[in-house]
Amino acid sequence: MPNIVERESKIYLINTICTLAELPEETYKIFGNVVQMFEEGRLKDQCLSTKDRMSKPDMKVYIFADLPYLTQDTIKVQLQYLGNNILTIQEFMKENSFLRNLATVQRHFLAQLGIKTWDEVIDLYPQQANREYLKRFTELNYKHGTPEVLVQACRNLKETSSRTQASEKRNTSAVSEEFIGLNSTKSHLVKISPAHINMNVIK
């Protein structure tokens, strides 16, 4: 009988394969181009071994392991980054993981602040509704609920905020339901996963 790690690995594998198979036509073409570039050794900083030059290398599924947790718009943008040699494979994987974790932080922020949409967070807390501020919370453990440091941060925001913030000009680094991605490209956040908080109120 397979252990828990093996079962989870198989679930990740199946989810990833299904996500890739169900990509919209335009995004799937971008993905196909990425695979072809990989086989030809043309991705950024990619080095083919002598063996790989003789027979096309296989692109490992784990490279795309975080895609099931991203929105279709984000997947498309990230694949374009990879295919346009803006990101290396390692950078692609790191950014996908970061965006996934960032969305978890966003959902917990909504829950702790008692706010329904991210647009409201932007209006009330323009200095905090951006990638640079929220990334400090991405490495916390959310398996057992909202970490105390985030709870306290949200409590402080509520205690020190005033309605005058709502009338202030929005911070240029905050965008509605999105985060600024690499090279100032807007990347939508990760879609809601049943493994995390059930926040159906998010647009």
Disulfide bonds with the S-S distance in Angstrom:
none
